[in-house]
C-alpha cells in the first residue's frame, strides 16, 4: 500500500490494515483514484491530488469536490474523509455512461431531473470555492476566463484568436452576465464519463472537483459537449423545477460558456503533456466556432 493511501485512511479514522483490495481506477485526467475494499465489505474511492503544476484554478480541487458532495442533493458519493490533497468517499454502483449500453432518450430525461435537483443549492457569492469570491457573476466569470487566458500565455498555447481579443469579447458580455443574480452550485463537468449508469437508471454523479458558484446555464455545456441541447434533457429539467432559464439571453450566455470550456480543454493539454495534435486541432476548431457564436450573440 502506498504511504499516502495509508496516511489518508488513518486520517479518516480507518485502519489501513483493514484494506483487503486496492486497485487503481483508470479514466481520470487529473487526480489519482484508487478503489479500496475493506474487510467489512465497504467499498471506497480515494482520490489524491497531483503534485505537478496545472492551470491556475487547479488548486485545492479535492476540497471543492468534498464541499460539493456535502452540499448538493442527488446520487452522489458520501464523504468519508478529506484533508490536504486527498478525498476519501463511498463508491457508487454502475459504469460510466460513455461505456454503458443505455436507452439514451429515457435516461436523458432522468438526468435532467437529477440536474434540476443538484441546482437546488444556492450561495452568497460567485466563482470557484477555492478562489477569492466575487459579488457579481460578471466579475467572477471575467476573472475565471482571464486566468485561463493567462495560462495559455504561460504555456505558449496557440489560440485561434489573440488572448486579448477573447478577453475583450467576455467583457462586452458583462451586461448579459449581470442578469445572473443568484449563485447556483454548478458541477461543470457532467460529460458521460462522470455520469454512472446501473441497469436502467442513472446511479451516480462523480468528479465534482471543477464545481463553481455561478449561472446554472453553464451546466449545459458539458451536458451537451460538442452538440446542441436535446429536448429530453431540457423538458425533464424544466418539469423538475430547474432554475436555469432557456430564453434567448440564456442561449447567448451558453455560447460564451462553451468558449470557456473550450479554452480549458485546449490549454490544459500542455501541463498534462498531451501531445495529440489531432485533439488540439479539433479543440481549436471548436473554440474558433464558439468564439464566432459568442460574437454573434452580442
Secondary structure by P-SEA (a helix, b strand, c coil): ccaaaaaaaaaaccccccccbbbbbcccccbbbbbbbcccbbbbbbbbbbcccccccccaaaaaaaaaaaccccbbbbbccccccbbbbbbbbcccccccccaaaaaaaaaaaaaaaaacccccccccccccccccaaaaaaaaaaaaaaaaaaacccccccaaaaaaaaaaacccccccccccccccccccccbbbcccccccccccccccccccccccccccccccccaaaaaaaaaacccccccaaaaaaaaaaaaaaaaaaaaaccccccccaaaaaaaaaaaaaaaaaaaaac
